[in-house]
Amino acid sequence: ENVFEHEGVGLHEPMQEGCAKKMHYMFPNVGNLKYSYWGGAIWKLDLELRKLLRAGILGNELKLFTDEFYDEGIMHGLAVLAKVKGRYFPNSRWCKSSYELDVADSYMIHVRHRKLIKGVKVPSTKMMVYEGLAARGLIA
């Protein structure tokens, strides 16, 4: 399938909901739960939305975010300034975290720095996770 034939800009599931709440708490002048918070593994932006978001880039506001919220924080801050709501992928098939149980049916796997062992997220390296997915024949 082609991601550009589907609705939505990015993923917003329970993990992103939690991140959005944490960002709103840590950066109350920038974070706003009324506006879009997309996960950072994949964003699909059309020209109109890129122009709308780009209008909010003034300079120093991009220095506000820590490594924890860098990409997603900037995108959320721009979505707040542009008053963009929703535009979420209808499901997670285009952005499955590698530690999820059902990655075999996804279209894109976000290789994360942890793996799932007997239902528990265990710290790992991205390379080890990648090699495990490759050994299972899920990615090349």
C-alpha positions in Angstrom: 0.0 0.0 0.0 1.0 3.6 -0.4 1.0 5.9 2.7 0.1 8.9 0.5 -3.2 7.3 -0.5 -4.3 7.3 3.2 -5.8 10.1 5.3 -3.8 11.7 8.1 -0.5 13.3 8.9 0.8 11.1 11.7 0.1 8.6 14.4 -1.7 9.5 17.6 -2.4 6.6 19.9 -2.1 6.1 23.7 1.7 6.6 23.6 1.4 9.9 21.8 -1.4 10.9 24.1 0.8 10.4 27.1 3.7 12.3 25.5 1.3 15.2 24.6 0.1 15.4 28.2 3.7 15.3 29.5 4.7 18.0 27.1 1.7 20.2 28.0 2.8 19.9 31.7 6.5 20.6 31.0 5.9 23.4 28.4 2.5 24.9 29.3 3.2 28.0 27.1 3.7 25.8 24.0 1.8 22.5 24.5 -1.9 22.5 24.1 -4.0 19.3 24.2 -6.6 20.8 21.9 -4.2 20.6 18.9 -2.4 17.9 17.0 0.5 15.8 18.5 1.9 13.4 16.0 4.4 10.6 16.8 7.8 11.3 15.2 8.4 8.2 13.2 6.5 9.3 10.1 4.7 12.5 9.1 2.9 13.0 5.8 2.5 16.7 5.0 0.9 18.2 2.0 2.1 21.5 0.6 -0.7 23.5 2.2 0.0 22.1 5.6 3.8 22.6 5.3 3.2 26.2 4.4 0.8 26.6 7.4 3.3 25.1 9.8 6.3 26.9 8.4 4.6 30.2 9.0 5.1 29.6 12.8 8.9 29.2 12.5 10.4 32.5 13.8 13.7 31.3 15.2 14.5 30.9 18.9 11.4 28.9 19.8 13.0 25.8 18.3 15.7 25.9 21.0 13.1 25.3 23.7 12.8 21.5 23.5 15.0 18.9 25.1 16.0 15.7 23.3 12.8 14.1 24.7 10.5 16.3 22.8 12.7 17.7 20.1 11.0 16.7 16.8 7.5 16.0 18.2 7.7 19.1 20.3 8.6 21.4 17.4 5.8 19.8 15.3 3.3 20.1 18.1 4.3 23.7 18.8 3.8 24.6 15.1 0.5 22.8 15.1 -0.6 24.8 18.1 0.4 28.1 16.4 -1.4 27.1 13.2 -4.4 25.8 15.2 -4.2 22.3 13.4 -6.4 19.7 15.0 -6.5 16.0 14.4 -5.3 14.7 11.0 -4.3 11.4 12.6 -3.7 8.2 10.8 -6.7 5.9 11.2 -4.6 3.1 12.6 -1.0 2.3 13.4 -0.2 0.1 10.4 2.2 2.8 9.0 4.0 3.3 12.3 4.2 0.2 14.6 6.8 0.3 17.3 9.2 -2.6 17.0 8.3 -3.9 20.5 4.6 -4.3 19.7 3.3 -7.9 19.4 1.6 -7.5 16.0 4.4 -5.9 13.9 4.2 -8.6 11.2 1.0 -7.0 9.8 2.4 -3.4 9.7 3.5 -1.5 6.6 6.3 0.3 8.5 8.1 -0.7 11.7 9.6 2.0 13.9 12.8 0.3 15.2 13.0 1.4 18.8 15.7 1.0 21.5 13.8 -1.6 23.5 12.3 -5.0 22.8 9.4 -7.0 24.1 10.2 -10.1 26.0 7.2 -12.0 27.4 5.1 -8.9 27.4 7.7 -6.7 29.2 9.6 -3.8 27.4 13.3 -4.5 27.9 16.1 -1.9 27.1 18.2 -2.9 24.1 20.1 -1.3 21.2 18.4 -0.3 18.0 20.8 -2.6 16.1 20.0 -5.6 18.2 16.2 -5.0 17.7 16.8 -4.5 13.9 18.8 -7.7 13.7 16.0 -9.6 15.6 13.4 -8.3 13.2 15.6 -9.2 10.2 16.1 -12.7 11.6 12.3 -13.1 11.7 12.1 -12.0 8.1 10.1 -8.9 8.9 12.6 -6.4 7.5 15.5 -6.7 5.1 
